[in-house]
Amino acid sequence: MALDFYYGSGSPYAWKVWLVLEHKGIPYNFKLLSFDKEETKSPAFRAINPRGKVPTIVDSGFALWESGPVAEYLEERYPQKPLMPTDAKARAIVRRIATEGQDYLAKAIGALTEMTLFNQEAPTKPELGKAKQAVMEELALIEAEFAGPGVAGPLSLADFTLFPLGADAAPDRVPQARHGHRQ
C-alpha cells in the first residue's frame, strides 16, 4: 500500500523526503500542495498536519511531518537501501552534518536569498558580500567533512539533506517521481 506524500514545490525539506522515497523505492501518492493557493493552510491539510507544513507523510493512517523525523522513520520502516550507517559514531556524524545543514547552511542561504530576491531595495555591496561569505563559510565546513563518495562516507541522509539546500530547485530541475502518482 502506497503512503501519501505531501509536497510543496521549492521546499528543500520536502525534496529531502522525496529523495529518500525515490532512493528506497517506497511507493507513494504524490500530493502537490500550492503555497500560492495557501493549500497548506486548508482545513483538510491542517487536519493531517496542524502546523500546515511540508513535507508530511501519511503511512497506513500514521501522519508525520518535519523532514528529519520523516526521513528517519522511512529509514527504519523501510530498511531497503539503507541511508544510515550501522556504526553508532558514523550515524551520529550523519545526523550532525544533516542538522548543521538544516540549522546553519539553510539559514545562510535563506538570508542571501531573501536579500537578493525578496527585498524591495537592492542590497549594498558590503551586505551582499557578508551574506555570500556566510554561505561560503558553511560550505567550507561541509567540504572539510567530506569523506566520499557522499559527504559522510557512503550515500546517506546527510547527502539528502544538503543536496536540496544547494541545488537549483527550479521546477524543471526537480526529480520526477518514478514510483508515485502525480495528483
Phi and psi in degrees as a GROMACS rama.xvg file:
@    title "Ramachandran Plot"
@    xaxis  label "Phi"
@    yaxis  label "Psi"
@TYPE xy
-79.2042  143.434  ALA-2
-87.3156  163.124  LEU-3
-95.2148  132.879  ASP-4
-122.075  112.245  PHE-5
-93.4261  124.538  TYR-6
-130.216  149.933  TYR-7
-126.252  127.363  GLY-8
-58.385  129.872  SER-9
94.8089  -8.22475  GLY-10
-80.8065  113.931  SER-11
-66.0708  -26.0905  PRO-12
-72.3267  -40.937  TYR-13
-68.3086  -36.5565  ALA-14
-61.7702  -38.3185  TRP-15
-55.1759  -48.9283  LYS-16
-66.153  -39.168  VAL-17
-59.4469  -43.4875  TRP-18
-60.9472  -40.7249  LEU-19
-63.4171  -46.7476  VAL-20
-57.8408  -46.7862  LEU-21
-67.2114  -45.4039  GLU-22
-58.3566  -44.1457  HIS-23
-82.5787  -11.1125  LYS-24
70.0812  33.1644  GLY-25
-82.3832  124.448  ILE-26
-65.6137  137.715  PRO-27
-151.105  154.833  TYR-28
-97.8793  119.427  ASN-29
-81.6608  119.331  PHE-30
-117.036  91.441  LYS-31
-79.2364  121.94  LEU-32
-106.554  141.138  LEU-33
-92.8293  124.707  SER-34
-70.4075  -39.1731  PHE-35
-60.8461  -37.123  ASP-36
-87.6636  2.59541  LYS-37
56.2415  37.1087  GLU-38
-67.8381  -22.3193  GLU-39
-73.2164  -13.9718  THR-40
-98.5791  0.334735  LYS-41
-66.055  149.582  SER-42
-57.6883  -36.1128  PRO-43
-63.9462  -44.4439  ALA-44
-73.1468  -38.7065  PHE-45
-62.9322  -23.761  ARG-46
-69.1031  -27.0575  ALA-47
-86.3835  -46.9918  ILE-48
-133.184  103.456  ASN-49
-63.1665  -17.7592  PRO-50
-81.1115  -17.9146  ARG-51
65.8529  39.4664  GLY-52
-121.467  155.454  LYS-53
-113.305  150.422  VAL-54
-81.7078  154.173  PRO-55
-139.545  140.428  THR-56
-123.161  155.075  ILE-57
-129.82  113.363  VAL-58
-118.513  108.512  ASP-59
52.2602  44.9634  SER-60
85.836  -6.81213  GLY-61
-94.599  114.768  PHE-62
-94.486  137.544  ALA-63
-146.688  141.985  LEU-64
-137.093  175.318  TRP-65
81.4615  119.441  GLU-66
-59.567  -39.688  SER-67
-62.093  -56.0896  GLY-68
-61.2574  -36.3484  PRO-69
-63.4234  -47.5495  VAL-70
-61.7946  -42.1346  ALA-71
-70.0325  -35.6926  GLU-72
-61.2392  -47.3493  TYR-73
-61.2018  -37.8773  LEU-74
-61.4573  -42.6755  GLU-75
-78.822  -40.6076  GLU-76
-73.2675  -33.6272  ARG-77
-123.876  83.7947  TYR-78
-72.9289  -7.38166  PRO-79
-63.0634  146.259  GLN-80
49.7451  65.4678  LYS-81
-59.0003  145.591  PRO-82
-117.239  8.27888  LEU-83
-127.34  136.283  MET-84
-64.7937  161.729  PRO-85
-83.5369  -24.5913  THR-86
-77.1589  133.214  ASP-87
-59.3222  -42.009  ALA-88
-66.4023  -42.9169  LYS-89
-64.739  -38.9734  ALA-90
-62.6032  -41.6315  ARG-91
-62.3864  -39.5657  ALA-92
-64.9463  -43.8822  ILE-93
-58.7124  -46.749  VAL-94
-63.6002  -40.0173  ARG-95
-64.4718  -46.8968  ARG-96
-62.7779  -42.1931  ILE-97
-61.96  -42.9471  ALA-98
-65.0925  -43.6782  THR-99
-61.998  -38.0924  GLU-100
-61.3519  -48.4843  GLY-101
-69.1194  -35.9865  GLN-102
-85.4581  -40.192  ASP-103
-107.288  -50.2941  TYR-104
-65.1512  -44.9844  LEU-105
-60.4674  -39.5474  ALA-106
-64.701  -43.4453  LYS-107
-65.5876  -44.193  ALA-108
-65.5748  -40.1259  ILE-109
-61.418  -41.3197  GLY-110
-64.5283  -42.8504  ALA-111
-65.6647  -42.786  LEU-112
-62.5376  -47.0505  THR-113
-57.8575  -45.3562  GLU-114
-64.2826  -40.5825  MET-115
-91.8547  -26.1596  THR-116
-109.707  -26.556  LEU-117
-118.527  -12.404  PHE-118
-73.8356  146.212  ASN-119
-67.7717  -37.8578  GLN-120
-104.378  146.114  GLU-121
-66.7076  141.084  ALA-122
-69.7081  153.246  PRO-123
-73.2713  161.862  THR-124
-59.1848  -43.794  LYS-125
-63.5602  -39.1505  PRO-126
-63.2076  -45.1953  GLU-127
-64.3388  -42.7394  LEU-128
-61.0609  -41.3969  GLY-129
-65.8075  -42.3603  LYS-130
-66.5401  -42.4504  ALA-131
-63.9389  -39.5179  LYS-132
-63.486  -38.7944  GLN-133
-61.4668  -42.291  ALA-134
-64.2826  -45.8771  VAL-135
-62.3522  -37.8263  MET-136
-64.1983  -41.7437  GLU-137
-65.2667  -42.5731  GLU-138
-63.5985  -36.6828  LEU-139
-64.7453  -39.093  ALA-140
-63.6162  -40.2593  LEU-141
-67.3551  -44.0548  ILE-142
-59.4758  -36.6994  GLU-143
-65.2762  -24.5644  ALA-144
-83.8668  -17.9375  GLU-145
-52.2966  123.495  PHE-146
-114.66  -10.9009  ALA-147
62.5051  147.311  GLY-148
-72.7024  -21.7919  PRO-149
-96.5254  179.06  GLY-150
-62.9722  -35.3354  VAL-151
-111.055  20.5244  ALA-152
117.754  -128.135  GLY-153
-61.8304  157.869  PRO-154
-47.7519  131.759  LEU-155
-148.08  178.87  SER-156
-61.2644  -25.1629  LEU-157
-62.0402  -43.0806  ALA-158
-64.0249  -42.0099  ASP-159
-73.3401  -15.5343  PHE-160
-83.3297  -44.7578  THR-161
-75.7416  -39.5019  LEU-162
-55.4429  -50.9719  PHE-163
-64.1839  -25.5468  PRO-164
-69.2739  -33.6877  LEU-165
-104.117  -9.67019  GLY-166
-84.3745  156.532  ALA-167
-74.0125  110.372  ASP-168
-93.6051  29.4479  ALA-169
-60.9129  144.788  ALA-170
-52.7627  -33.037  PRO-171
-77.9437  -4.85222  ASP-172
-108.982  -6.54835  ARG-173
-74.7136  137.471  VAL-174
-60.6791  143.514  PRO-175
-87.0775  140.174  GLN-176
-66.6023  132.584  ALA-177
-101.293  -42.3623  ARG-178
-96.056  -16.98  HIS-179
-91.5009  173.508  GLY-180
-115.859  121.797  HIS-181
-75.9682  133.816  ARG-182
